[in-house]
């Protein structure tokens, strides 16, 4: 999982921390930082203003530009980009700039014209080309007219950022949400978490309906927002997505991806005006073909969870939406969906369709905080109002959301008994306070209210794990276990088996180790238990290893065949 420190800084103050030291601290609490890199490459760069751009006298595609690289300082740069023009604010790599991998900009002469630097595209800054727009791949990046000449362009664009590659263990999928990761970082730094303010908005009178006809969907909520404008996202939002490995598309799609990054909850949006019946029905039982958002046709099966609209497929739940309800440049009214779907069922669907999307991964790994679903809908609506000029926001329509409070108790004695430590009760209290866990303390026993985003905490041992990782694994004393000395020897049966093995080997036989799994044909040919069906694997890798054998004879004959086929005639098994 890639984490932008600039983006994380929105939720917990870390801009005063050295990235390497912060990475070590995060690793020390069990969230291993496997790598670290800069979002964009380049030093000695400035924002330039192209005062003049003329065709190169000795080339049909080069241009000779007079560029103001600092106030009052004009230099000549030869540029081959097709979209360079006078009057542009551009990114200039000055002589001596290191763009990474040994690519250092130098003063040079290009076909008889002096060139003192390079006007850069976004691709030349080292950004992942998969995430760039066609314009940024094919030409230089043109800055807005307010860009200050002479300033650092990476700073101005928000690209001066460090990315941490964090390897999450399966039990900590909650940290796929930046807000949950922020709680971890805040705990280790002893700081507060700053969550975005969410304003609850909703006009009564939404005519949409929600129905759930399967137990595989514990919650489904929808919110109607009218009067949105589909346009390019602001620079800060595009940069946040780029830093997180997500390609910016437009403000509507980008908002849904940003909220998923922030909360861990996948968001899906429907074009309200493309729906005849304003009804969403979550059910299974579809066996038909459907064209999804990627333009491809997929075969659906009865076990797939479907969000049905107009009696058809509106979305393959948690995987990908249907093409018939997609958001496009003409969309004005949208319905936001926030739901909880069964992870194992989604995994089967996504794997079969070969659609392991970012959204499906969140469901499969259990990164959801269902208790926060209604707030997430409001968060989306707030951003649509701010970034998409939404005019009308209606009340949320949803199934019943009931989340029972979960409590787990642990005592100081239990903590020290399991860890072999002497941690005091007040130290454990400080750890729970730093993690923002609410609790009641009676004598030395903590009754902890588990946060709704921590699905991994179910028993006292889980709380003890929280204590030890914040206390520090390096602080746990090393001791050798105490046990009585025993002499290792074989049992009587083991001794006789060993004697038989040695005897047979001394007589010139070869010992073989063969697979217990074999093919149905071999079981049929050498079945000594005629009234007994072989055990079949649910998901075998191939036909030849799909059932358990009932006799070793078939396996031994395969070994003989293998050897004789290679001119090894003297084989005794």
C-alpha positions as CSV (number, residue, x, y, z in Angstrom):
1,X,0.0,0.0,0.0
2,X,1.4,3.4,-1.1
3,X,0.9,6.2,1.4
4,X,1.6,9.9,0.6
5,X,3.1,11.7,3.6
6,X,1.6,15.0,2.3
7,X,-1.8,13.4,2.3
8,X,-1.3,11.7,5.7
9,X,-0.4,15.1,7.1
10,X,-4.0,16.2,6.5
11,X,-5.1,13.9,9.3
12,X,-2.1,13.9,11.7
13,X,0.7,16.4,11.9
14,X,3.9,14.8,10.5
15,X,5.5,17.5,8.4
16,X,8.0,18.1,11.2
17,X,9.2,14.5,11.1
18,X,12.1,13.1,9.1
19,X,10.6,10.6,6.7
20,X,13.2,7.9,7.4
21,X,12.7,8.2,11.2
22,X,8.9,8.2,10.8
23,X,9.1,5.1,8.7
24,X,11.1,3.3,11.4
25,X,8.6,4.3,14.0
26,X,5.7,3.0,11.9
27,X,7.6,-0.3,11.3
28,X,8.2,-0.6,15.1
29,X,4.5,-0.9,15.8
30,X,3.9,-3.7,13.3
31,X,3.1,-1.8,10.0
32,X,6.2,-2.7,8.1
33,X,7.5,0.1,5.7
34,X,9.0,-2.0,2.9
35,X,10.2,0.9,0.8
36,X,10.3,4.7,0.4
37,X,10.7,7.0,-2.6
38,X,10.0,10.5,-3.8
39,X,6.9,11.2,-5.7
40,X,8.7,13.2,-8.4
41,X,12.4,13.6,-9.2
42,X,14.3,16.8,-9.8
43,X,16.4,19.5,-8.0
44,X,17.4,22.9,-9.3
45,X,14.1,23.4,-11.0
46,X,12.1,26.6,-11.4
47,X,8.8,27.8,-12.8
48,X,9.6,29.6,-16.1
49,X,7.7,32.0,-18.4
50,X,8.1,31.5,-22.1
51,X,8.5,35.0,-23.4
52,X,9.3,34.0,-27.0
53,X,9.0,30.8,-29.0
54,X,10.2,30.5,-32.6
55,X,10.9,27.6,-34.9
56,X,14.4,26.2,-34.9
57,X,16.1,27.4,-38.1
58,X,17.6,23.9,-38.7
59,X,14.8,21.6,-37.6
60,X,11.2,20.9,-38.5
61,X,10.1,20.1,-35.0
62,X,12.4,21.9,-32.5
63,X,11.6,25.3,-31.1
64,X,14.0,28.0,-29.7
65,X,12.5,29.6,-26.6
66,X,13.4,32.6,-24.5
67,X,12.4,31.6,-21.0
68,X,12.4,33.8,-17.9
69,X,13.6,31.3,-15.3
70,X,13.8,33.8,-12.5
71,X,12.4,37.4,-12.2
72,X,14.5,39.4,-14.7
73,X,16.7,36.4,-15.7
74,X,16.0,35.2,-19.3
75,X,17.8,32.2,-20.8
76,X,17.5,30.3,-24.1
77,X,16.2,26.7,-24.2
78,X,15.7,24.5,-27.2
79,X,12.4,22.5,-26.8
80,X,11.0,19.7,-29.0
81,X,7.5,19.5,-27.4
82,X,4.7,20.1,-30.0
83,X,2.6,22.1,-27.5
84,X,5.2,24.7,-26.3
85,X,4.2,28.3,-27.1
86,X,4.9,31.9,-26.0
87,X,3.0,33.1,-22.9
88,X,3.1,29.8,-21.1
89,X,4.2,29.1,-17.5
90,X,6.3,25.9,-17.6
91,X,8.5,23.6,-15.5
92,X,12.2,24.3,-16.2
93,X,15.0,22.0,-15.3
94,X,18.1,24.2,-15.0
95,X,21.7,23.0,-15.8
96,X,22.8,20.7,-13.0
97,X,19.3,19.4,-12.3
98,X,19.3,15.6,-11.6
99,X,16.1,14.0,-12.9
100,X,17.1,10.6,-11.5
101,X,18.8,7.5,-12.9
102,X,21.9,9.5,-13.9
103,X,19.9,11.9,-16.1
104,X,21.6,15.3,-15.4
105,X,20.7,18.4,-17.4
106,X,23.7,20.2,-18.9
107,X,24.3,23.3,-21.1
108,X,24.5,22.1,-24.7
109,X,24.3,23.2,-28.3
110,X,21.4,21.6,-30.3
111,X,21.8,21.9,-34.1
112,X,23.8,25.1,-33.7
113,X,21.5,26.7,-31.0
114,X,22.5,27.1,-27.4
115,X,20.2,25.4,-24.9
116,X,20.5,26.2,-21.1
117,X,18.1,23.7,-19.6
118,X,15.0,21.7,-20.4
119,X,11.3,22.4,-20.4
120,X,9.7,19.4,-18.7
121,X,6.7,17.2,-19.1
122,X,5.2,15.4,-16.1
123,X,6.6,12.1,-17.4
124,X,10.1,13.4,-17.2
125,X,9.7,14.1,-13.5
126,X,9.6,10.3,-12.8
127,X,5.8,10.0,-12.3
128,X,4.2,6.7,-13.2
129,X,3.2,7.1,-16.8
130,X,0.2,4.8,-16.3
131,X,-1.4,7.6,-14.2
132,X,-0.7,10.5,-16.6
133,X,-3.1,12.0,-19.1
134,X,-2.3,11.8,-22.8
135,X,-1.4,15.5,-22.8
136,X,1.2,15.0,-20.1
137,X,2.7,12.0,-21.9
138,X,3.0,13.7,-25.3
139,X,4.0,17.3,-24.4
140,X,5.3,19.6,-21.7
141,X,3.1,20.4,-18.7
142,X,1.6,23.9,-18.9
143,X,1.1,25.5,-15.5
144,X,-1.7,27.9,-14.7
145,X,-1.2,31.6,-15.2
146,X,-0.9,32.3,-11.4
147,X,2.2,30.1,-11.1
148,X,5.0,32.3,-9.6
149,X,8.1,32.6,-11.8
150,X,11.3,31.4,-10.1
151,X,9.6,29.2,-7.5
152,X,10.0,25.5,-7.1
153,X,7.5,23.8,-9.4
154,X,7.4,20.6,-7.4
155,X,6.4,22.6,-4.3
156,X,3.9,24.6,-6.3
157,X,2.3,21.4,-7.7
158,X,2.4,19.5,-4.4
159,X,4.7,16.9,-5.9
160,X,7.5,17.4,-3.3
161,X,6.3,14.4,-1.4
162,X,7.6,11.1,0.0
163,X,5.7,7.9,-0.6
164,X,5.9,5.0,1.9
165,X,5.2,1.5,0.7
166,X,3.6,-0.2,3.7
167,X,3.1,-4.0,3.8
168,X,-0.1,-4.6,5.7
169,X,-0.6,-7.9,7.5
170,X,-4.0,-9.6,6.8
171,X,-5.3,-8.6,10.2
172,X,-4.7,-4.9,9.7
173,X,-6.7,-4.3,6.6
174,X,-8.3,-1.3,8.4
175,X,-5.1,0.7,7.7
176,X,-6.1,0.7,4.0
177,X,-8.1,3.7,5.2
178,X,-5.9,6.8,5.7
179,X,-7.9,7.8,8.7
180,X,-7.2,4.5,10.4
181,X,-3.5,4.7,9.6
182,X,-3.6,8.3,11.0
183,X,-4.7,6.8,14.4
184,X,-1.7,4.5,14.3
185,X,0.8,7.3,13.5
186,X,-0.8,9.6,16.0
187,X,-0.5,6.9,18.7
188,X,3.3,6.4,18.1
189,X,3.8,10.2,18.0
190,X,1.5,11.0,20.9
191,X,-0.6,13.4,18.8
192,X,-4.2,14.1,17.9
193,X,-6.0,13.0,14.7
194,X,-7.7,15.7,12.7
195,X,-10.7,14.2,10.8
196,X,-12.5,16.4,8.2
197,X,-15.6,18.2,9.4
198,X,-18.7,16.6,7.9
199,X,-21.9,18.6,7.6
200,X,-25.0,16.6,7.5
201,X,-27.2,17.8,4.6
202,X,-30.4,16.4,3.2
203,X,-33.6,17.7,1.8
204,X,-36.6,15.4,2.3
205,X,-38.4,14.1,-0.8
206,X,-35.9,11.8,-2.5
207,X,-37.9,9.4,-4.6
208,X,-35.3,6.6,-4.7
209,X,-36.0,3.3,-3.0
210,X,-33.6,0.7,-1.6
211,X,-34.3,-3.1,-1.2
212,X,-32.0,-5.9,-0.1
213,X,-33.1,-9.4,-0.9
214,X,-30.0,-11.3,0.1
215,X,-28.2,-11.9,3.4
216,X,-24.9,-11.1,1.6
217,X,-25.5,-7.4,2.0
218,X,-25.8,-6.3,5.7
219,X,-26.2,-2.6,4.7
220,X,-27.0,-0.6,1.7
221,X,-27.4,3.2,1.6
222,X,-28.0,5.7,-1.3
223,X,-28.0,9.4,-1.5
224,X,-29.4,11.6,-4.3
225,X,-27.4,14.7,-5.3
226,X,-28.6,16.9,-8.1
227,X,-27.1,19.7,-10.2
228,X,-23.5,18.5,-10.3
229,X,-21.0,19.6,-12.9
230,X,-18.5,17.1,-14.3
231,X,-15.2,18.8,-14.9
232,X,-11.5,18.5,-14.2
233,X,-10.5,18.0,-10.5
234,X,-8.6,20.7,-8.7
235,X,-4.8,20.3,-8.6
236,X,-4.7,19.2,-4.9
237,X,-7.1,16.3,-5.5
238,X,-5.3,15.1,-8.7
239,X,-2.0,15.2,-6.9
240,X,-3.4,13.3,-3.9
241,X,-4.6,10.5,-6.2
242,X,-1.4,10.4,-8.2
243,X,0.6,10.1,-5.0
244,X,-1.6,7.1,-4.0
245,X,-1.2,5.3,-7.3
246,X,-4.7,6.3,-8.7
247,X,-5.2,7.9,-12.1
248,X,-7.3,11.1,-12.0
249,X,-10.3,11.0,-14.3
250,X,-12.8,13.8,-13.5
251,X,-14.1,15.4,-10.4
252,X,-16.9,13.0,-9.8
253,X,-14.9,9.8,-10.2
254,X,-11.9,11.4,-8.3
255,X,-14.2,12.3,-5.3
256,X,-15.3,8.6,-5.0
257,X,-11.7,7.4,-5.2
258,X,-10.5,10.0,-2.7
259,X,-13.2,9.1,-0.2
260,X,-12.2,5.4,-0.6
261,X,-8.6,6.3,0.2
262,X,-9.7,8.3,3.2
263,X,-12.2,5.9,4.7
264,X,-11.5,2.5,3.2
265,X,-15.1,2.4,1.9
266,X,-15.5,1.8,-1.8
267,X,-18.0,4.3,-3.4
268,X,-20.1,3.7,-6.5
269,X,-22.1,6.4,-8.3
270,X,-25.0,6.0,-10.7
271,X,-26.4,8.5,-13.3
272,X,-29.8,9.2,-11.8
273,X,-31.3,10.3,-15.1
274,X,-30.4,7.0,-16.8
275,X,-32.7,5.1,-14.3
276,X,-36.3,4.6,-15.3
277,X,-37.4,3.2,-12.0
278,X,-35.5,5.0,-9.2
279,X,-35.1,1.8,-7.3
280,X,-32.0,-0.2,-6.2
281,X,-32.5,-3.9,-5.4
282,X,-29.6,-6.0,-4.0
283,X,-30.0,-9.6,-4.9
284,X,-28.5,-12.8,-6.4
285,X,-29.9,-15.1,-9.1
286,X,-28.8,-13.4,-12.3
287,X,-27.6,-15.6,-15.1
288,X,-27.0,-13.4,-18.1
289,X,-24.4,-11.3,-19.8
290,X,-23.7,-7.6,-18.9
291,X,-21.5,-4.9,-20.3
292,X,-19.6,-3.2,-17.5
293,X,-17.7,0.1,-17.2
294,X,-14.6,-1.1,-19.0
295,X,-16.7,-1.8,-22.1
296,X,-16.3,-5.6,-21.9
297,X,-19.1,-8.1,-21.7
298,X,-19.1,-10.5,-18.7
299,X,-21.1,-13.7,-18.0
300,X,-22.8,-13.4,-14.6
301,X,-23.8,-16.4,-12.5
302,X,-26.6,-16.9,-9.9
303,X,-24.2,-16.6,-6.9
304,X,-23.0,-13.1,-7.9
305,X,-24.3,-10.3,-5.8
306,X,-26.0,-7.7,-8.1
307,X,-27.3,-4.2,-7.5
308,X,-30.3,-4.3,-9.8
309,X,-31.7,-1.2,-11.5
310,X,-34.7,-1.3,-13.9
311,X,-34.9,-5.1,-13.4
312,X,-31.4,-5.4,-15.0
313,X,-27.8,-5.2,-13.9
314,X,-26.9,-1.8,-12.4
315,X,-23.7,-2.9,-10.8
316,X,-21.8,-6.1,-10.0
317,X,-21.7,-5.4,-6.3
318,X,-18.3,-4.3,-5.0
319,X,-16.6,-5.1,-8.3
320,X,-17.6,-2.8,-11.2
321,X,-20.6,-0.8,-12.3
322,X,-22.6,-1.5,-15.4
323,X,-22.1,0.6,-18.5
324,X,-25.8,1.5,-18.6
325,X,-25.7,3.6,-15.5
326,X,-22.2,5.1,-15.7
327,X,-21.3,8.8,-15.0
328,X,-20.2,10.7,-18.1
329,X,-19.5,14.3,-19.1
330,X,-23.3,15.0,-19.4
331,X,-24.2,13.7,-15.9
332,X,-26.0,16.3,-13.8
333,X,-27.8,14.2,-11.1
334,X,-26.2,11.2,-9.4
335,X,-27.0,8.6,-6.7
336,X,-24.1,7.8,-4.3
337,X,-24.0,4.2,-3.1
338,X,-22.2,3.1,0.1
339,X,-22.8,-0.6,1.0
340,X,-21.3,-3.6,2.8
341,X,-21.1,-6.8,0.9
342,X,-19.9,-10.3,1.8
343,X,-16.2,-10.5,1.1
344,X,-15.8,-14.2,0.3
345,X,-18.6,-14.0,-2.2
346,X,-17.1,-10.9,-3.8
347,X,-13.8,-12.6,-4.0
348,X,-15.2,-15.5,-5.9
349,X,-17.0,-13.2,-8.4
350,X,-14.0,-10.9,-8.9
351,X,-11.6,-13.8,-9.4
352,X,-13.9,-15.5,-11.9
353,X,-14.4,-12.3,-13.9
354,X,-10.7,-11.4,-13.5
355,X,-11.8,-8.1,-12.1
356,X,-9.7,-7.7,-8.9
357,X,-10.3,-3.9,-8.7
358,X,-9.2,-1.6,-5.9
359,X,-12.8,-1.5,-4.6
360,X,-13.2,-5.3,-4.5
361,X,-9.9,-5.6,-2.6
362,X,-11.3,-3.5,0.2
363,X,-14.3,-5.7,0.5
364,X,-12.3,-9.0,0.2
365,X,-9.8,-7.9,2.9
366,X,-12.4,-6.6,5.3
367,X,-11.3,-3.0,5.3
368,X,-14.8,-1.6,5.9
369,X,-16.1,0.3,8.8
370,X,-19.9,-0.3,8.3
371,X,-20.7,1.8,11.3
372,X,-19.4,4.9,9.5
373,X,-21.4,4.3,6.3
374,X,-23.9,7.2,6.8
375,X,-21.1,9.7,7.6
376,X,-19.3,8.5,4.4
377,X,-22.3,9.3,2.3
378,X,-22.4,12.8,3.8
379,X,-18.7,13.2,3.2
380,X,-19.2,12.4,-0.5
381,X,-22.1,14.9,-0.7
382,X,-20.0,17.6,1.0
383,X,-17.2,17.1,-1.5
384,X,-19.7,17.1,-4.4
385,X,-21.0,20.4,-3.2
386,X,-17.5,21.8,-2.8
387,X,-15.9,20.5,-6.0
388,X,-18.8,19.7,-8.4
389,X,-21.1,22.6,-7.6
390,X,-23.9,20.3,-6.4
391,X,-27.2,22.3,-6.1
392,X,-29.5,19.9,-4.2
393,X,-28.7,17.2,-1.7
394,X,-31.4,14.8,-0.5
395,X,-31.7,12.7,2.6
396,X,-30.0,9.4,2.7
397,X,-32.2,6.3,2.0
398,X,-30.8,3.1,3.5
399,X,-31.5,-0.2,5.1
400,X,-31.4,-0.3,8.9
401,X,-27.9,0.3,10.3
402,X,-27.5,-1.4,13.7
403,X,-24.0,-1.8,15.0
404,X,-23.7,-3.3,18.5
405,X,-21.0,-1.9,20.7
406,X,-18.2,-4.4,21.2
407,X,-16.3,-4.7,24.6
408,X,-13.2,-6.7,25.4
409,X,-11.7,-7.0,28.9
410,X,-8.1,-7.5,29.9
411,X,-6.2,-7.1,33.1
412,X,-2.7,-6.0,33.9
413,X,-2.0,-9.5,35.3
414,X,-3.0,-11.0,31.9
415,X,-0.8,-8.7,30.0
416,X,2.3,-9.4,32.1
417,X,1.5,-13.1,32.4
418,X,1.5,-13.5,28.6
419,X,4.4,-11.1,27.8
420,X,6.7,-11.9,30.7
421,X,6.9,-8.2,31.5
422,X,6.2,-5.9,34.4
423,X,4.2,-3.2,32.7
424,X,2.3,-1.0,35.1
425,X,-1.5,-0.4,34.9
426,X,-0.9,3.3,34.3
427,X,1.4,2.5,31.3
428,X,-1.3,0.3,29.8
429,X,-3.8,3.1,30.3
430,X,-1.4,5.5,28.4
431,X,-1.2,3.1,25.5
432,X,-5.0,2.8,25.2
433,X,-5.3,6.5,25.5
434,X,-2.8,7.0,22.7
435,X,-4.7,4.6,20.5
436,X,-7.9,6.6,21.3
437,X,-9.5,3.5,22.9
438,X,-12.3,4.3,25.4
439,X,-12.3,2.1,28.5
440,X,-13.5,1.7,32.1
441,X,-10.8,0.7,34.6
442,X,-11.7,-1.2,37.8
443,X,-8.6,-2.0,39.9
444,X,-6.3,-3.5,37.3
445,X,-8.9,-4.6,34.7
446,X,-9.7,-2.6,31.6
447,X,-13.1,-3.0,29.9
448,X,-12.3,-1.6,26.5
449,X,-14.8,-0.4,23.9
450,X,-13.4,-1.5,20.6
451,X,-13.5,1.2,17.8
452,X,-15.8,0.2,15.0
453,X,-12.9,0.3,12.4
454,X,-10.8,-2.3,14.4
455,X,-12.5,-5.5,13.2
456,X,-9.3,-7.5,14.2
457,X,-9.8,-7.1,18.0
458,X,-12.1,-9.8,19.4
459,X,-10.4,-11.1,22.6
460,X,-8.0,-10.2,25.4
461,X,-5.0,-11.5,23.4
462,X,-5.7,-8.9,20.7
463,X,-5.6,-6.1,23.3
464,X,-2.4,-7.5,24.7
465,X,-0.9,-7.4,21.2
466,X,-1.9,-3.7,21.1
467,X,-0.1,-3.1,24.3
468,X,3.1,-4.9,23.3
469,X,3.5,-3.3,19.9
470,X,3.1,0.2,21.4
471,X,5.2,-0.7,24.4
472,X,8.0,-1.9,22.0
473,X,8.9,-5.4,21.0
474,X,12.5,-4.6,21.8
475,X,11.6,-4.0,25.4
476,X,10.3,-7.5,25.9
477,X,12.9,-9.5,28.0
478,X,14.5,-12.5,26.4
479,X,14.3,-15.7,28.5
480,X,15.0,-19.3,27.9
481,X,12.1,-21.7,28.6
482,X,12.4,-24.0,31.7
483,X,11.8,-27.7,31.0
484,X,12.9,-31.1,32.1
485,X,15.6,-32.8,30.0
486,X,14.6,-35.8,27.9
487,X,16.4,-38.3,25.8
488,X,15.2,-38.4,22.2
489,X,14.5,-42.0,20.9
490,X,12.1,-43.8,18.7
491,X,9.0,-45.6,19.9
492,X,8.8,-49.3,19.4
493,X,6.7,-49.0,16.3
494,X,9.0,-46.3,14.9
495,X,12.0,-48.5,15.5
496,X,10.4,-51.4,13.6
497,X,9.5,-49.2,10.7
498,X,13.0,-47.8,10.6
499,X,14.4,-51.4,10.7
500,X,12.2,-52.4,7.8
501,X,13.2,-49.4,5.7
502,X,16.9,-50.0,6.3
503,X,16.5,-53.7,5.5
504,X,14.7,-53.1,2.2
505,X,17.3,-50.5,1.2
506,X,20.1,-53.0,2.0
507,X,18.4,-55.5,-0.3
508,X,18.9,-53.0,-3.2
509,X,15.4,-51.4,-3.3
510,X,14.8,-47.7,-3.8
511,X,12.7,-45.7,-1.5
512,X,10.2,-43.4,-3.2
513,X,8.2,-40.3,-2.1
514,X,5.2,-39.8,-4.2
515,X,2.2,-37.4,-4.2
516,X,-0.9,-38.5,-2.2
517,X,-3.0,-36.7,-4.9
518,X,-3.5,-38.4,-8.2
519,X,-5.9,-38.5,-11.2
520,X,-9.4,-40.1,-11.2
521,X,-8.3,-42.6,-13.9
522,X,-5.5,-44.0,-11.7
523,X,-7.9,-44.3,-8.8
524,X,-10.3,-46.2,-11.0
525,X,-7.6,-48.5,-12.3
526,X,-6.2,-49.4,-8.9
527,X,-9.2,-49.0,-6.6
528,X,-9.0,-51.7,-3.9
529,X,-11.9,-50.1,-2.0
530,X,-14.6,-50.6,-4.6
531,X,-17.4,-49.3,-2.4
532,X,-15.6,-46.1,-1.5
533,X,-15.5,-42.8,-3.5
534,X,-12.1,-41.0,-3.4
535,X,-11.9,-37.6,-1.7
536,X,-12.0,-34.8,-4.3
537,X,-10.3,-31.4,-4.0
538,X,-12.7,-28.5,-4.2
539,X,-10.3,-26.4,-6.3
540,X,-7.6,-28.6,-7.8
541,X,-4.7,-27.2,-9.8
542,X,-5.2,-29.8,-12.5
543,X,-6.8,-33.1,-13.3
544,X,-3.7,-35.1,-12.5
545,X,-3.8,-33.9,-8.9
546,X,-7.5,-33.7,-8.2
547,X,-8.3,-36.7,-5.9
548,X,-6.7,-38.6,-3.1
549,X,-5.3,-42.1,-4.0
550,X,-6.6,-45.3,-2.5
551,X,-3.6,-47.4,-3.5
552,X,0.1,-46.7,-3.9
553,X,0.5,-49.1,-6.8
554,X,-0.5,-46.5,-9.5
555,X,2.1,-44.0,-8.1
556,X,4.8,-46.6,-8.1
557,X,4.0,-47.7,-11.7
558,X,4.3,-44.0,-12.7
559,X,7.8,-43.9,-11.1
560,X,8.8,-47.0,-13.0
561,X,7.5,-45.6,-16.3
562,X,9.4,-42.3,-15.7
563,X,12.7,-44.1,-15.1
564,X,12.4,-46.6,-18.0
565,X,11.5,-43.8,-20.4
566,X,14.9,-42.3,-19.5
567,X,16.8,-45.6,-20.0
568,X,17.0,-46.4,-16.3
569,X,16.2,-50.1,-16.5
570,X,17.5,-51.3,-13.1
571,X,14.6,-50.0,-10.9
572,X,13.5,-51.7,-7.7
573,X,10.9,-49.9,-5.6
